[in-house]
Amino acid sequence: MMPEAVQGAPARLGRRWIVVALLFTATVINYVDRQMLGLLKPSLSVEFGWTETDYADIVFAFQAAYAVCYLAFGRFIDVIGARWGYALAFTVWNLAHIAHAAAATLVQFMAARIFLGAGEAGNFPAGLKAVAEWFPKKERALAVGIFNAGANIGAIITPLVVPAITFAWGWQAAFIITGVLSFAWLVAWLVFYRSPEQHKSVSEAELAHIRSDAPDPVGKVGWGLLLRRRETWAYALAKFLTDPVWWLFLFWLPDFLHRMYGLDLKGFGPPLVAIYILSDVGSVAGGWLSSRMMRGGIGINLARKGAMLACALCVLPVIFATSVSDLWLAVLILGVATAGHQGFSANLLTLPSDLFPRAAVASVVGIGGMAGAVGGMLMSKFTGWILDTTGSYTPILLVAAGAYPLALVCLHFLSPRLRPAATDGP
């Protein structure tokens, strides 16, 4: 038997954390590309004469493509694997991101967003499959929390970098420069990523640590079987309810700050950076909390749901964000809410690998991602309609606050013990 010190080493060090670093970096790029249009919205709306409904239609087009391709990429990545599936998704979305620079009409922006959404839909199915391949269950929420934190770093980088490029060379250059530089990630991914068994630099100790869970059931798991399992719908319904709130924060926070406090492209940076730094804390802390509880002997059901409940409570005060006159108090409220979302999401995103064999993880992620994107489409139309008719974010934030407790109730009802789904029967 291996000595205790050597056995413990893989829990702290190992090649699997390089995988997390690559997933984190890809998610940073993903969210820079995704958020840029929202940041530029106030100025582009003036330049192109967009109404709130026009902008909502652009967001809707992105989310429609995202929804369909999330489902398709989920199955595709389970078949082709994370390495090449991720590479294809990244190439599609990065080229679409660069193509925004050539858009001059509403239809052209919608077309660019459709292809962006199609490619970006592969990010989480591929990333979560990679985590399932490289991490045991007791570490997955932490790994997901770290790579999911890339969304917040992307949202922090965007208001710092994009205005500087825009003021120097124009908004078109912002899309071109960020897109071209991002291709360096693709090279690093293809050079490094393999499954643990195929990676020559993975030690026997780390491989044993990665495969320390019970072996997966043998055999293929088709969509038909997945759609008949309550565990699939527990994940999908929770995504349907909570993903739209993150879309809301991502695409409308600059507009909220513009309407409420008169900020523009020059002033968005510090408040958005503060909000997304808090989001990062929430993402890592939410994943760490359930992982820590599990290492302490608490079962997966209580650990995941307990962490998600704590995160859901952090979102509730967002209903007061429209009632405060002080910018930085509003930033604190919004930052705690986004932190709550990210911590909730770090645990929710871990459930497919908790409940299903590795061969089905990306498919389940795809089903849930499609549900979340459909919810996001509805939220976009609702938000555009409310803002065009009332000009107030209050009804929108009321919906956002209630989404997380409701999602947790639905999750508990459909999977009261978070036991692995049966995949060997009809």
Secondary structure, 3 states (H helix, E strand, C coil): CCCHHHHHHHHCCCCHHHHHHHHHHHHHHHHHHHHHHHHHHHHHHHHHCCCHHHHHHHHHHHHHHHHHHHHHHHHHHHHHCHHHHHHHHHHHHHHHHHHHHHCCCHHHHHHHHHHHHHHHCCHHHHHHHHHHHHCCHHHHHHHHHHHHCHHHHHHHHHHHHHHHHHHHHCHHHHHHHHHHHHHHHHHHHHHHCCCHHHCCCCCHHHHHHHCCCCCCCCCCCCHHHHHCCHHHHHHHHHHHHHHHHHHHHHHHHHHHHHHHHCCCCCCCHHHHHHHHHHHHHHHHHHHHHHHHHHHCCCCHHHHHHHHHHHHHHHHHHHHHCCCCCCHHHHHHHHHHHHHHHHHHHHHHCCHHHHHCCHHHHHHHHHHHHHHHHHHHHHHHHHHHHHHHHCCCCHHHHHHHHHHHHHHHHHHHHHCCCCCCCCCCCC
